[in-house]
Amino acid sequence: MESKTIDMLIEEAKKILPNSYAPYSNVHVAAALLTESGKIFHGVNVENASYGLTICAERVAVASAVTAGERRFKAIAIVSDTPEPLPPCGACRQVLAEFANEDMLIISHSIKSGKTAVWRLGELLPYAFTQKHIEK
């Protein structure tokens, strides 16, 4: 993927970072999800007093894309206000694996340090549980 596309996705996520709702952890996260059709969908983390009901920015972006009829993802940029770039949590990795192959690009950027990390989904979730495991 071209560096200008990576930079554009990071900027898209940065724009919505202030919309993150994180009164409990005070960790703000935003995501910009690029579909194979070239559309971008956004998400921010939304915390809840009942912590288990908190939803990550990545899953918000995925839900938005699926709601719009998109089913294949190419890349996601995750921007946070943490000291280091955040990889997606395990639940988000599994949700991404439902709609992408192991080559999906995962880009993470910290606005505090300015550091960016880039992985492939297969690196972060090498043995993803997918539909092929349950097909009859």
Secondary structure, 3 states (H helix, E strand, C coil): CCHHHHHHHHHHHHHHHHHCECCCCCCCEEEEEEECCCCEEEEECECCCCHHHCECHHHHHHHHHHHCCCCCEEEEEEEECCCCCCCCCHHHHHHHHHHCCCCCEEEEEECCCCCEEEEEHHHHCCCCCCHHHCCC
